[in-house]
Amino acid sequence: MAVIHGKIAIIGAGISGLATAWRLQKLGYDVTLLEKESRTGGVIKSEWINGYLCEHAANEIQLKSEEMELMLQEIGLGEAICQENPNAKNRYIVKKGKLLKVPSGPFGFLLTPLFSVRGKFRLFLEPFIAPYKGDDESVAHFVKRRLGQDFLDYAIAPLVSGVCAGDPSRVSFRHQFPRLWVVEDTYGSLVGGMIRRMREHKKKGIKRYKYKLITFADGIEQLPKALSKHLDGKIHLNAEVTSIENDPWKISWKSNGKTFEERFDAVVSAIPAYAYPELPLPDKLHELLAELKGIEYAKLSTVITGIDQTQVAHKLDGFGFLASPKASCSTLGTIFSSSLFEGRAPKGKVHLVTFVGGCTKPKEALLSEENIQQIVRADLEQLLGVSGAFELFQRNTWEHALPQYNVGHSYYINTIEAAERRFKGFFLTGNFRGGAGVGDVILNASKTAYRVDEYLEQKENQPSS
């Protein structure tokens, strides 16, 4: 930290911006974060209400690398980590008005009523299906082509609509599930490809990191708070960026009644895709990145409910349930939050998080408070045996919840890469590129920081003219 390698501006202090700034600071750079709101962390907010820990946006983080684990230790969150309850491994899918457990092994798969006999036999044909010749296809097209309609209806479609808030008929398989897309593209088959890849990794001594599902003792908001603490004095809140000039990079902004203007060696933009038309970029760069407004965002309501355990018939012995688009449900799914993590609810109480809307049911996300409560109650009564009044009901609605990696998303990725090539020293990071989950965002923030470091190192080593 003693040697300062250069000055970097980061626009946006959500998780993307904070994690990028933290990594760059660790690499020895002088960072300045500009955040237009009065707090950091973006939409992430955790709040204790009557003994319930309420997450207003993300409910958990999927740890995807040892580097991520080390980062959490370094920013002081090691002891605050809460891992997924090992007794809450079950996942449920709604079929014909009932919750059916997702099978966890070959024997369970053979016995499950989730898939028809014909659907089970169809899966055995997967190794013999020819690979796709096109560049991009929807999740629905891919799964139906390789695995059959049953697996689409009662496995992948609920996952896409419930977890990604997306429409399986529009979401790109290549961009939403890039690792599986590479397997088919490389080996021609999912089953055969994964077996071959495992053998290759074993031969090379490559050990795959085992993903972990975590949260923190006081909620996900502990993450942006911890990162902000390590960036103390580097963050400008209520910052209105008034101009951005390049060659060299110079940014002007107003914050809390003061006006600032500084030169920077590089700029990282970590704002949402839909916000680029409003950013005062140089004309040609603005023209390029204004295209990002075409990225679709799901409309979503998250509904947090609390109720006495005696008023719920289901054992809640798992992560939660997802509803197939074919199910007669008004909601997308529910997380059994108090089963998934310890300390989410008072003793003897149940904490549930239900998702409404998404790209398959966008109108439901914007229903009135009364109507939202009615459809949530109806689904929870039918599927979980919930009875009596909720003692907690919190509803959050997001017009721009999650960016959709729809078929054709390559156009936006190519646009971003073209902008970065043309305007040297300008970088983009965010949940519209490389994964929308918090874990993906943290990984991509680190990758962005390393790209900035590589660029400036190469620039420094270039012979002077």
C-alpha positions in Angstrom: 0.0 0.0 0.0 3.0 2.3 0.3 3.5 2.6 -3.4 0.7 4.4 -5.3 0.7 3.1 -8.9 -2.0 5.5 -10.2 -5.3 7.2 -9.6 -8.5 5.4 -10.5 -12.1 6.7 -10.5 -14.9 4.3 -9.9 -18.4 5.5 -10.7 -21.1 3.7 -8.6 -20.6 2.3 -5.1 -22.9 -0.7 -5.3 -21.2 -4.1 -4.7 -19.5 -4.0 -8.1 -18.0 -0.6 -7.5 -17.0 -1.3 -3.9 -15.4 -4.7 -4.6 -13.5 -3.2 -7.6 -12.3 -0.3 -5.6 -11.2 -2.5 -2.7 -9.2 -4.8 -5.0 -7.6 -1.9 -6.8 -6.6 -0.3 -3.5 -5.1 -3.6 -2.4 -3.1 -3.6 -5.6 -1.7 -0.2 -4.7 -3.9 2.3 -6.4 -5.4 5.6 -5.2 -9.1 5.1 -5.7 -12.0 7.6 -5.7 -15.6 6.3 -5.6 -18.4 8.5 -6.8 -21.9 7.5 -5.6 -25.0 9.5 -6.5 -27.0 8.1 -3.5 -26.6 9.0 0.2 -25.4 5.4 1.0 -23.3 2.7 -0.5 -24.4 -0.9 -1.4 -27.0 -0.2 -4.0 -30.2 -2.1 -3.6 -28.7 -4.4 -0.9 -30.3 -3.6 2.5 -30.7 -5.7 5.6 -33.0 -4.8 8.5 -34.1 -6.3 11.7 -37.9 -6.0 12.2 -39.5 -7.5 15.3 -36.8 -10.1 15.6 -36.9 -11.1 11.9 -33.8 -10.4 9.7 -35.3 -8.9 6.5 -33.3 -8.8 3.3 -34.7 -6.2 0.9 -32.7 -7.5 -2.1 -30.2 -10.4 -2.2 -30.9 -13.2 0.4 -27.6 -15.1 0.1 -24.2 -15.2 -1.5 -22.7 -18.1 -3.4 -19.0 -18.3 -2.7 -17.3 -19.3 -5.9 -13.6 -19.2 -5.2 -10.9 -19.3 -2.5 -10.1 -15.7 -3.5 -13.6 -14.6 -2.5 -13.3 -16.4 0.9 -10.0 -14.7 1.5 -11.5 -11.3 0.7 -14.2 -11.8 3.3 -11.6 -12.7 5.8 -9.5 -9.7 5.0 -12.3 -7.2 5.3 -13.2 -8.6 8.7 -16.3 -10.7 7.9 -14.8 -14.2 8.6 -16.5 -14.6 11.9 -19.8 -13.2 10.7 -20.2 -15.8 7.9 -23.3 -18.0 8.3 -23.2 -21.1 6.2 -26.3 -22.9 4.7 -28.0 -25.2 7.2 -26.9 -28.8 6.2 -30.4 -30.0 7.1 -31.9 -27.7 4.6 -30.6 -29.3 1.4 -34.0 -30.2 -0.1 -35.4 -28.3 -3.0 -39.0 -28.5 -4.1 -40.9 -27.9 -7.3 -44.6 -27.3 -7.7 -46.4 -29.8 -9.8 -50.2 -30.2 -10.0 -50.7 -28.1 -6.9 -48.2 -30.0 -4.7 -44.6 -29.7 -3.6 -42.4 -32.5 -5.0 -38.8 -33.0 -3.8 -36.1 -32.5 -6.4 -34.2 -35.9 -6.6 -30.6 -35.8 -5.3 -29.3 -39.0 -6.8 -29.8 -41.7 -9.4 -32.1 -43.8 -7.2 -34.2 -40.8 -6.3 -34.4 -39.8 -9.9 -35.8 -43.2 -10.9 -38.5 -43.0 -8.2 -39.5 -39.4 -8.4 -43.0 -38.5 -9.6 -41.6 -35.1 -10.7 -40.8 -36.5 -14.2 -42.9 -39.0 -16.2 -41.6 -42.4 -17.2 -41.2 -41.1 -20.8 -39.4 -38.0 -19.5 -36.9 -40.2 -17.6 -36.2 -42.4 -20.6 -35.7 -39.2 -22.7 -32.8 -38.1 -20.5 -30.9 -41.3 -21.4 -30.9 -40.1 -25.0 -28.9 -37.0 -24.2 -25.4 -38.4 -25.2 -26.7 -39.2 -28.7 -28.2 -35.8 -29.5 -26.2 -33.8 -32.0 -24.7 -30.5 -30.8 -26.3 -27.2 -31.8 -24.9 -25.6 -35.0 -26.0 -22.0 -34.2 -24.4 -19.3 -32.2 -27.1 -18.7 -29.6 -30.4 -20.3 -28.5 -32.9 -19.9 -25.7 -32.7 -22.0 -22.5 -36.1 -23.6 -23.4 -34.8 -24.6 -26.9 -31.6 -26.0 -25.5 -33.2 -28.0 -22.7 -36.0 -29.3 -24.8 -33.6 -30.3 -27.6 -31.1 -32.1 -25.3 -33.1 -33.2 -22.3 -36.8 -33.2 -23.3 -39.9 -31.3 -22.3 -40.3 -32.8 -18.9 -36.9 -31.7 -17.7 -37.6 -28.2 -19.1 -41.0 -27.9 -17.4 -40.1 -29.3 -14.0 -36.4 -28.6 -13.5 -34.9 -25.8 -15.6 -37.8 -23.5 -16.4 -38.7 -23.1 -12.6 -35.0 -22.4 -12.0 -34.8 -19.7 -14.6 -38.1 -18.0 -13.8 -37.6 -18.3 -10.0 -33.9 -17.6 -9.5 -33.2 -15.4 -12.5 -36.7 -13.9 -12.8 -36.4 -14.7 -16.5 -38.4 -16.2 -19.3 -36.9 -19.6 -20.4 -38.1 -19.0 -23.9 -36.1 -15.8 -24.2 -33.1 -16.3 -21.9 -29.9 -17.2 -23.7 -28.4 -20.6 -22.6 -25.0 -19.5 -23.7 -24.9 -16.4 -21.5 -27.0 -17.7 -18.5 -25.2 -21.1 -18.3 -21.8 -20.4 -19.9 -20.1 -23.4 -18.4 -22.6 -25.9 -19.7 -22.7 -24.2 -23.1 -18.9 -24.7 -23.3 -19.3 -28.4 -22.4 -21.6 -29.0 -25.3 -19.6 -26.8 -27.7 -16.4 -28.6 -26.8 -17.5 -32.2 -26.3 -20.8 -32.4 -28.2 -22.7 -33.8 -25.1 -23.5 -32.7 -21.6 -23.2 -36.0 -19.8 -20.3 -37.3 -21.9 -18.7 -33.9 -21.8 -18.8 -33.5 -18.1 -17.4 -37.0 -17.5 -14.5 -36.3 -20.0 -13.8 -32.9 -18.4 -13.7 -34.4 -14.9 -11.2 -37.0 -16.1 -9.1 -34.3 -17.8 -9.1 -32.2 -14.6 -8.1 -35.2 -12.5 -5.3 -36.0 -14.8 -4.0 -32.4 -14.6 -4.5 -32.2 -10.9 -7.1 -29.5 -11.2 -9.4 -29.3 -8.1 -12.8 -27.7 -8.6 -13.8 -25.2 -5.9 -16.9 -26.5 -4.1 -19.5 -23.6 -4.1 -20.9 -22.6 -0.7 -24.1 -20.7 0.1 -23.6 -18.1 2.8 -24.9 -15.0 4.5 -23.8 -12.9 7.4 -25.0 -12.7 11.0 -26.6 -9.3 10.5 -27.4 -9.8 6.8 -25.9 -9.2 3.4 -25.6 -5.5 4.0 -22.6 -6.3 6.2 -20.6 -6.8 3.0 -21.0 -3.3 1.5 -20.6 -1.8 5.0 -17.3 -3.7 5.5 -16.0 -2.8 2.1 -16.9 0.9 2.6 -15.1 0.9 6.0 -11.9 -0.2 4.2 -12.4 2.6 1.7 -13.0 5.3 4.3 -12.2 8.8 2.9 -12.3 7.5 -0.7 -16.1 7.6 -1.2 -18.0 10.7 -2.3 -21.7 10.3 -1.6 -24.5 12.4 -3.2 -22.1 12.8 -6.1 -23.5 14.2 -9.3 -21.0 13.5 -12.2 -21.2 16.6 -14.4 -18.6 15.8 -17.1 -16.2 13.0 -18.1 -13.4 13.8 -20.5 -10.8 11.5 -22.0 -7.3 11.7 -23.2 -6.4 12.2 -20.4 -9.4 11.1 -18.3 -10.8 14.0 -16.3 -14.0 13.9 -14.2 -16.0 16.8 -12.7 -18.6 16.3 -10.0 -20.6 17.9 -7.3 -21.0 16.5 -3.8 -22.7 18.0 -0.8 -22.5 21.5 -2.0 -18.9 21.3 -3.2 -17.5 21.1 -6.8 -14.6 18.8 -7.7 -12.5 18.2 -10.8 -9.7 15.6 -11.0 -7.6 13.7 -13.5 -7.4 10.0 -13.4 -5.2 7.3 -15.0 -8.3 5.1 -15.6 -12.0 5.1 -15.0 -14.2 2.1 -14.0 -18.0 2.5 -14.5 -20.0 0.3 -12.2 -23.5 1.6 -12.8 -26.6 -0.3 -14.0 -26.9 -0.8 -17.8 -30.1 1.3 -18.0 -28.2 4.3 -16.4 -25.7 4.8 -19.2 -27.8 7.2 -21.3 -27.7 9.6 -18.4 -24.0 9.5 -17.8 -22.1 12.5 -19.3 -19.6 10.5 -21.3 -17.5 11.8 -24.2 -19.9 11.9 -27.3 -18.6 8.8 -29.2 -18.4 6.7 -26.0 -21.9 7.9 -24.9 -23.3 6.9 -28.3 -21.8 3.4 -28.0 -22.9 2.7 -24.4 -26.4 4.2 -24.8 -27.1 0.9 -26.6 -27.1 -0.8 -23.2 -30.5 0.6 -22.4 -31.8 -2.2 -24.6 -30.9 -4.8 -21.9 -34.2 -6.0 -20.4 -34.6 -5.8 -16.6 -37.2 -8.0 -14.8 -39.9 -6.3 -12.7 -40.0 -8.1 -9.3 -41.6 -7.9 -5.9 -40.0 -9.7 -2.9 -42.5 -10.4 -0.1 -41.1 -11.1 3.4 -43.5 -12.8 5.8 -43.3 -14.0 9.4 -45.6 -16.4 11.1 -45.8 -18.7 14.1 -44.4 -22.2 13.3 -47.6 -23.8 14.5 -49.4 -22.1 11.6 -47.4 -23.9 8.9 -48.2 -27.5 8.1 -45.1 -28.2 5.9 -41.9 -29.2 7.6 -39.9 -26.5 5.7 -37.0 -29.0 5.5 -35.1 -27.3 2.7 -34.1 -24.3 0.7 -37.6 -23.6 -0.6 -39.7 -24.2 -3.6 -39.9 -23.0 -7.2 -43.0 -23.0 -9.3 -43.0 -24.4 -12.8 -44.5 -21.9 -15.4 -47.0 -24.7 -16.0 -48.1 -24.7 -12.3 -51.3 -22.7 -11.4 -49.3 -20.4 -9.1 -49.4 -16.6 -9.0 -45.9 -16.5 -7.4 -42.5 -17.7 -8.7 -41.3 -19.4 -5.5 -40.5 -19.1 -1.8 -37.3 -19.3 0.2 -37.6 -21.0 3.6 -35.2 -18.3 5.1 -35.4 -19.4 8.7 -34.7 -23.0 7.7 -31.9 -22.1 5.4 -29.9 -20.0 7.9 -29.9 -19.8 11.6 -31.0 -16.7 13.4 -33.3 -15.3 10.7 -36.5 -15.4 12.9 -37.4 -15.4 16.6 -37.6 -18.9 18.3 -40.7 -20.7 17.2 -41.3 -18.5 14.3 -41.0 -19.0 10.5 -39.4 -16.5 8.1 -40.4 -16.8 4.4 -39.4 -14.8 1.3 -41.7 -15.1 -1.7 -41.0 -13.7 -5.2 -43.7 -12.3 -7.4 -43.5 -11.1 -11.1 -40.4 -11.6 -13.1 -40.4 -11.7 -16.9 -43.0 -14.5 -17.1 -45.5 -12.6 -14.8 -44.5 -8.9 -14.9 -48.0 -7.5 -14.1 -48.1 -9.3 -10.8 -45.0 -7.5 -9.6 -46.8 -4.2 -9.8 -50.0 -5.3 -8.1 -51.4 -3.3 -5.2 -50.3 -4.2 -1.6 -53.7 -5.8 -0.9 -53.6 -7.9 -4.1 -50.0 -8.9 -3.6 -50.8 -10.1 -0.1 -53.8 -12.1 -1.4 -51.9 -14.0 -4.0 -48.9 -14.7 -1.7 -51.3 -16.0 1.0 -53.2 -18.1 -1.5 -50.1 -19.9 -2.7 -48.6 -20.4 0.8 -51.9 -21.7 2.1 -52.2 -24.3 -0.8 -48.5 -25.3 -0.9 -47.3 -25.0 2.7 -50.5 -25.2 4.7 -50.1 -21.7 6.1 -53.1 -20.6 8.3 -53.9 -17.5 10.3 -52.6 -14.0 10.0 -49.0 -13.0 9.2 -47.3 -11.2 12.1 -44.8 -9.7 9.5 -45.5 -8.6 6.0 -42.9 -6.6 4.1 -43.1 -5.9 0.3 -40.3 -4.5 -1.9 -40.9 -3.8 -5.6 -38.1 -3.4 -8.1 -38.7 -1.9 -11.6 -35.2 -3.0 -12.5 -34.6 -6.1 -10.4 -32.3 -8.3 -12.5 -30.8 -7.8 -16.0 -31.8 -10.5 -18.4 -29.2 -12.4 -20.5 -31.6 -12.9 -23.3 -30.9 -14.4 -26.7 -28.8 -11.8 -28.5 -27.0 -10.7 -25.4 -23.7 -11.1 -27.3 -24.6 -7.8 -29.0 -24.3 -6.0 -25.7 -21.1 -7.8 -24.7 -19.5 -6.9 -28.0 -20.6 -3.3 -27.6 -19.0 -3.1 -24.2 -15.7 -4.7 -25.4 -15.7 -2.4 -28.4 -16.0 0.6 -26.1 -13.2 -0.6 -23.9 -10.9 -1.2 -26.9 -11.6 2.2 -28.4 -11.5 4.3 -25.2 -8.3 3.1 -23.5 -8.4 3.3 -19.7 -12.2 3.0 -19.5 -13.7 -0.2 -18.0 -17.2 -1.5 -17.3 -18.3 -3.9 -14.6 -21.7 -4.8 -13.3 -24.3 -7.5 -13.0 -25.2 -7.3 -16.7 -21.9 -8.9 -17.6 -20.6 -12.2 -16.4 -23.4 -13.1 -14.0 -26.0 -11.3 -12.0 -25.6 -13.0 -8.6 -23.6 -11.3 -5.8 -21.0 -14.0 -6.0 -20.6 -13.4 -9.8 -20.4 -9.7 -9.3 -17.6 -10.0 -6.7 -15.6 -12.3 -9.1 -16.1 -9.9 -12.0 -15.1 -6.9 -9.9 -11.8 -8.6 -9.1 -11.3 -9.5 -12.8 -12.0 -5.8 -13.7 -9.4 -4.6 -11.2 -6.8 -7.0 -12.6 -7.6 -5.8 -16.1 -7.1 -2.2 -15.0 -3.8 -3.1 -13.3 -2.6 -4.9 -16.5 -3.5 -2.0 -18.7 -1.7 0.6 -16.6 1.4 -1.7 -16.2 1.6 -2.1 -20.0 1.1 1.6 -20.5 3.9 2.4 -18.0 6.2 0.0 -19.7 5.6 1.4 -23.2 8.7 3.1 -24.7 8.2 6.9 -24.8 8.0 8.4 -28.3 
